[in-house]
Amino acid sequence: MVEKRQRSTVNGQRDLPREAEARALALLDQVKDPEVPVLSVVELGIVRDVEVDDAGAGITVTVTPTYSGCPAMPVIEEEIVAALEAGGFRAVAVKVVYAPAWTTDWIPESAREKLRAYGIAPPGDVTAEQLVPLGPVVRRVACPFCGSNDTGTTSEFGATACKSLHVCRACRQPFEHFKAF
Ligand SMILES: [Zn+2]
């Protein structure tokens, strides 16, 4: 979730920066992650903070990449600036912070449901099984289509490094899994 700093109102005046921040968040919720086009950068937890200065003139968006070296990040930054400028904001600055590191735990349950509906197994839907004591551990990813755990891994890397490819033995559907990290 995006943490909002508490601001005080002066003499009962409208708290303009906070309204602007809410408007900015709504605009940013239209910016999808190119690697996971069903989720916005807000839903993915990439946008950590939005701060409008007290004059309402400048806006700073703090972002944390999904993983360091994420190739989509420059594109996302450009789209964030473009979306805010299209919404009337001036002087848009994007600040990239790497600590704390992004984790799939920042994806809320509502967004995980969207991933499932899109056919991507959300992070965390993994049960690890050890076939024989001290033998190889097999990660089984629940099928987003039928929920079966009877799935196999086709590739550790899908179209992007953050997703792996699987196939469901129950419904025979291939699917992607957003890896947990
Ligand atoms: Zn299935």
Residues whose N, C-alpha, C, O or C-beta is under 5 A from the ligand:
A	BS01	ZN	C143 F145 C146 G147 S148 C168 A170 C171
